[in-house]
C-alpha cells in the first residue's frame, strides 16, 4: 500500500486542486476544495447533489460514522443571492 501525506497548507490545496480542474473541469476542483474545507470524506462528498447546493444547506448522514451532518453555506458566490433571500 502506498503512503500519502495529508494536504496541510492553503498553497498545497491550490496545487492539488489544479489536478482535477486540468483533467476533469472546474466543478471537480471546486468540489474538492469544498470537501477539504468541510472535512468531508470522498464517499460523503459524492453524496452531494445540485439540489443540496441550491437549498443553501447540505444535510446528510456520514457513511463511515453514521452521524447526521448539516453544512450551511451562502449562495451569493454563484450569483443567486444569499441563503436567506
MARVEX-63361 format. One line per 8 residues: number of its first residue (from 1); their letters; for each residue z, y, x of C-alpha. Coordinates in steps of 0.001 Angstrom, whole numbers. Example, Ala and Ser with C-alpha at 12.3 -4.5 7.8 and 13.67 -1.06 7.14 Angstrom:
2
1	as	7800/-4500/12300 | 7140/-1060/13670
//
This chain:
85
1	xxxxxxxx	0/0/0 | -863/3466/1250 | 1916/6053/1542 | 1149/9602/414 | 3167/12775/813 | 4062/14996/-2131 | 2316/18314/-2631 | 5087/20793/-1918
9	xxxxxxxx	3735/24313/-1427 | 1572/26636/-3506 | -1039/26533/-760 | -1161/22727/-914 | -1505/22874/-4706 | -4539/25160/-4319 | -6061/22913/-1667 | -5649/19741/-3719
17	xxxxxxxx	-6769/21448/-6959 | -10092/22178/-5311 | -10971/18463/-5204 | -11117/17745/-8966 | -12905/21059/-9503 | -15502/20205/-6876 | -16153/16682/-8174 | -15453/16884/-11929
25	xxxxxxxx	-15235/20530/-13061 | -12807/23374/-13547 | -10974/21875/-16534 | -9750/18959/-14425 | -8474/21326/-11774 | -6605/23357/-14392 | -5094/20229/-15935 | -3940/19001/-12527
33	xxxxxxxx	-2284/22356/-11768 | -628/22346/-15202 | 640/18808/-14625 | 2133/19719/-11256 | 3826/22834/-12644 | 5172/20966/-15682 | 6265/17969/-13552 | 4161/15532/-15580
41	xxxxxxxx	3129/12074/-14520 | -590/11430/-14718 | 0/8922/-17532 | 1688/11674/-19591 | -868/14308/-18636 | -3632/12068/-20011 | -1964/12145/-23472 | -2537/15888/-23900
49	xxxxxxxx	-5351/16819/-26254 | -7067/20078/-27130 | -5134/20032/-30430 | -1898/20202/-28415 | -3269/23066/-26358 | -4303/25123/-29402 | -848/24975/-31019 | 902/26647/-28072
57	xxxxxxxx	3304/23716/-27661 | 2721/20292/-26227 | 5073/17714/-27721 | 5024/14055/-26744 | 7145/11093/-25701 | 7072/10373/-21971 | 5597/6983/-21205 | 7885/5853/-18392
65	xxxxxxxx	11236/7201/-19627 | 10508/7263/-23384 | 12132/10729/-23532 | 10911/13314/-26031 | 9326/16295/-24258 | 8186/19667/-25594 | 6424/22232/-23388 | 5749/25706/-24842
73	xxxxxxxx	3104/27946/-23288 | 1241/31164/-24010 | -2308/31046/-25318 | -3319/34554/-24209 | -4688/33294/-20886 | -7657/31893/-22813 | -8280/34969/-24955 | -6615/33591/-28088
81	xxxxx	-3634/35985/-28333 | -98/34763/-27807 | 1575/31689/-29206 | 3307/33865/-31822 | 247/35805/-33011
//
